[in-house]
Each structure stands twice: as C-alpha cells, then as structure tokens.
Amino acid sequence: MNEIADHYRLDPSTVYRWVNSSRWMEAIVSMGSEIRYDPDRVEELVRYSQHRDQNPEPSGHHAGLTVREISAKYNVSIDTVHRWVRGPGWKDAVVGKRGAAKEYDAKIADGLVRERIWLPPVEPEIPAGRLLTLADIAEYTGISYEDVKHMAADVAGRGSVLGRHDDVDGDRRMWRRETVDERVRGRQKRKKRT
C-alpha cells in the first residue's frame, strides 16, 4: 500500500481508507506477509477512488442498502435477510461498508429479493382497476395456479390471502389488479413444481 501511495503521490492514510472497499478487495492477487494488488487494476481503482473522494454522495445518501434497510424496505425480518445474503448473487452485490455493515447495490438487491418474494412490477402493464381471474393472477404474479387457488381459499376459517373478491362473473371470482398488488405483496415465492 505504501508503494501505491508513493507511486501516485498520495497520503498513505488515504490509500488505507480506500483499500477497505469491496472494489479494492477484488483486486487482491496474493496475501502472504504482504497484500499485493493486481497492477492492471490499481490505476483504475485510484482514479475511481479519487473521483469518489472529489464527488461524494449527497449527505444522507449511501452507495447501497444495509441488511436492516433491506429488511425495512421489503417488510421482511432481519433474520430472513441475513439468511438471504449468504446465498448466491449477494456477494457480488456488495458495494461497500457503512461501519461494520455491508452495503448492497439497491438494484441488484431488488432483483435478488424479487427472486424470493413477490413484489408488484415497477411499471405494471395491466391497469390498476382491471379485474383478474385466478388464472390471470397466476400469470401476472408468476405464482403457480395451484398456489393462487390456495391463496383464494378460506383456509381453516382464517380467511384467504386474497380476501373477498372485487367482482364475480358467473362462478368466477375476480380481483382488481391493485387489490392483488396489495394482498400478494411480500408473499414468499415457491419453486414451481415440475
């Protein structure tokens, strides 16, 4: 690290601060008694780090989301998020640290969360007031038809996940898209049965 500081005429404390970020960690090529960095990546990392120092995030804005923030944003327990972040894809989503907490890229985290739980599309193609049958709900949500039928059933007198339907066409119950968004949001996705 002192060599990097000397070569780029930087204060060693600046380099020490930079090398704790995940971008620098990925450039480590050997760790023995001394940490060595990929020389092809060092120049790029120095430019990036200098740019970040000169153009900091606005106050209160962070590069990513912590486990606690992911938990709050998606209304799932912190333990659940801790379990998720040990799974595939999350290691690549780390963009830095805030104190002892890892920060995860918000867009990548959103995609990984959507693999686990159902969330309404950011820009739905179906109008909010359109009525959906059980088959339509299965297609819209990507949840199996059998699971959607189960969500519509009154299980053990506790009521259904979908709640009372918004309309009926003959014997077909229908729910508005916004009702589906509200009531199915956050439901755990199950792997489709084959």
C-alpha positions in Angstrom: 0.0 0.0 0.0 2.9 2.3 0.7 4.1 1.6 -2.9 0.8 2.7 -4.2 0.8 5.9 -2.0 4.4 6.7 -3.2 3.7 6.0 -6.9 0.6 8.2 -7.0 1.9 10.8 -4.5 -0.9 10.1 -2.1 -1.1 10.1 1.7 -0.8 6.5 2.9 -3.9 7.0 5.2 -5.9 7.8 2.1 -4.8 4.6 0.4 -5.5 2.6 3.6 -9.1 4.0 3.7 -9.6 3.1 0.0 -8.4 -0.5 0.2 -11.1 -1.4 2.7 -13.8 -1.1 0.0 -15.0 -4.1 -1.9 -13.7 -2.8 -5.2 -10.1 -2.9 -3.8 -10.6 -6.3 -2.2 -11.4 -7.8 -5.6 -8.1 -6.6 -6.9 -6.0 -8.6 -4.3 -3.8 -11.1 -6.1 -1.9 -12.6 -3.2 -1.9 -12.4 0.5 1.1 -13.6 2.4 3.0 -11.5 4.8 2.1 -8.6 2.4 -1.1 -7.9 0.4 -0.4 -7.4 -3.3 -2.8 -5.9 -5.8 -3.3 -6.6 -9.5 -1.2 -3.8 -11.1 -3.6 -3.6 -14.1 -6.4 -2.7 -11.8 -4.6 -0.3 -9.4 -4.6 2.7 -11.8 -8.4 2.3 -12.5 -9.1 1.9 -8.7 -7.0 5.0 -7.9 -9.0 7.1 -10.5 -12.3 5.7 -9.2 -11.4 6.3 -5.5 -10.2 9.9 -6.3 -13.4 10.6 -8.2 -15.5 9.3 -5.2 -13.5 11.5 -2.8 -14.0 14.6 -5.0 -17.7 13.8 -5.7 -19.1 12.3 -2.5 -22.6 11.1 -2.3 -25.1 13.7 -1.1 -25.5 13.9 2.7 -27.7 11.1 3.9 -27.4 9.2 0.6 -25.4 5.9 0.6 -24.0 3.7 -2.1 -26.2 0.8 -1.1 -28.6 -0.7 1.4 -27.7 -2.5 4.6 -29.4 -5.7 5.8 -31.5 -3.6 8.2 -32.6 -1.2 5.4 -33.4 -4.2 3.1 -35.5 -5.6 5.9 -37.4 -2.4 6.4 -37.9 -1.7 2.6 -39.3 -5.1 1.8 -41.1 -5.7 5.2 -39.2 -9.0 6.0 -37.4 -9.9 9.1 -33.7 -9.1 9.6 -33.0 -12.8 10.2 -34.6 -13.6 6.8 -32.4 -11.0 5.0 -29.3 -12.4 6.9 -30.2 -15.8 5.5 -30.7 -14.4 2.0 -27.4 -12.6 1.9 -25.5 -15.8 2.5 -27.0 -17.1 -0.8 -25.9 -16.9 -4.4 -25.6 -13.4 -6.0 -25.4 -11.4 -2.8 -21.6 -11.4 -2.6 -21.5 -9.7 -6.0 -24.0 -7.1 -4.8 -21.7 -5.7 -2.1 -20.7 -2.1 -2.9 -19.0 -1.1 0.3 -19.4 -0.9 4.0 -21.1 1.5 6.4 -19.5 1.0 9.8 -19.5 -2.8 10.3 -22.5 -3.3 8.0 -22.1 -4.3 4.3 -23.9 -2.2 1.8 -25.6 -4.0 -1.1 -26.3 -2.3 -4.5 -30.0 -1.3 -4.4 -30.9 -2.5 -7.9 -29.2 -5.9 -7.6 -30.7 -6.3 -4.1 -34.1 -5.6 -5.5 -33.7 -8.3 -8.2 -32.5 -10.8 -5.6 -35.4 -10.0 -3.3 -37.8 -10.4 -6.2 -36.5 -13.9 -6.7 -37.6 -14.7 -3.1 -40.8 -12.8 -2.6 -43.5 -11.4 -4.9 -43.5 -7.7 -5.4 -45.6 -5.7 -7.9 -43.8 -4.7 -11.1 -42.3 -1.2 -11.0 -44.3 -0.4 -14.2 -47.2 -2.8 -14.5 -48.6 -3.3 -17.9 -52.0 -4.1 -16.5 -54.2 -1.2 -15.5 -54.8 -0.9 -11.7 -58.6 -1.4 -12.0 -58.6 -4.4 -14.4 -60.3 -7.4 -13.0 -58.2 -10.6 -12.8 -59.4 -14.2 -12.5 -57.3 -16.8 -10.6 -55.6 -17.8 -13.9 -54.9 -14.1 -14.7 -53.4 -13.7 -11.2 -51.2 -16.7 -11.7 -49.9 -15.3 -15.0 -49.5 -11.7 -13.6 -47.6 -12.8 -10.5 -45.7 -15.8 -11.8 -47.1 -17.8 -8.9 -48.4 -21.2 -9.8 -52.1 -21.6 -10.4 -52.3 -24.1 -7.6 -50.7 -21.7 -5.1 -53.0 -18.9 -6.3 -56.1 -21.1 -5.8 -54.8 -21.8 -2.3 -54.4 -18.1 -1.6 -58.0 -17.6 -2.6 -59.3 -20.4 -0.4 -60.6 -19.8 3.1 -58.0 -21.9 5.0 -59.2 -23.3 8.3 -61.6 -20.4 8.8 -58.8 -17.8 8.8 -59.9 -16.1 5.6 -57.9 -16.1 2.4 -54.8 -14.3 1.5 -56.6 -12.6 -1.4 -59.6 -11.7 0.8 -63.0 -11.0 -0.6 -63.2 -10.8 -4.3 -64.0 -7.5 -6.0 -66.4 -8.9 -8.6 -68.0 -12.1 -9.9 -68.6 -13.2 -13.5 -70.9 -16.2 -13.2 -69.0 -18.6 -10.9 -65.6 -16.9 -11.5 -64.3 -14.7 -8.7 -62.2 -11.7 -9.8 -59.9 -9.2 -8.0 -58.7 -5.8 -9.2 -55.0 -5.7 -10.1 -54.4 -3.1 -7.3 -56.1 -5.5 -4.8 -53.7 -8.3 -5.9 -50.7 -6.0 -5.6 -51.7 -5.1 -2.0 -52.6 -8.5 -0.8 -50.0 -10.7 -2.5 -47.1 -8.3 -2.0 -44.3 -9.9 0.1 -45.6 -13.4 -0.3 -42.8 -15.9 -0.5 -42.3 -17.4 -3.9 -42.2 -21.2 -4.1 -40.3 -23.1 -6.7 -42.7 -24.2 -9.4 -43.5 -27.8 -9.2 -42.5 -29.9 -12.2 
